Amino acid sequence: MTEKPDAIDRFNSGLVLPASVPFPEGTAFGPFVFLSGQLGNKPGTLELVEGGLRAEALQTLRNIETALNAQGLGVEHLMRCTVMLADMAEWGVFNEVYRAFFGDRPLPARSAFGCNGLALGARVEVECTAIRPG
């Protein structure tokens, strides 16, 4: 009898986005946790925080942390993030928020690109991959 491979786990804690949205907060397979792109929305709603990129970036990172915490993980488990910005001229502002959020914690590998038309009219979206220890 052949061993059945690990199943893909799709999850939505309801703490970041409403549970009714048509996509999961993330998926997991074995030790890997793939978060869907996160926005700077107010937790549990589809409404962006006010205050422009700085406020959205901070809320986006908090939403990533919330999604990870719901899986028993923290930002220290992040391996890689991809940053999508509506305006690459705001890259410096995003980096200020990013550095302050992580503080002395190790930074995940990261890339970024500018794009047009993020969901909800957001200024930033960040998608990450984490790994479960062990």
Secondary structure, 3 states (H helix, E strand, C coil): CCCCCCCCEEECCCCCCCCCCCCCCEEEECCEEEECCECCECCCCCCECCCHHHHHHHHHHHHHHHHHHHCCCCHHHEEEEEEEECCHHHHHHHHHHHHHHHCCCCCCEEEEEECCCCHHHCCEEEEEEEECCC
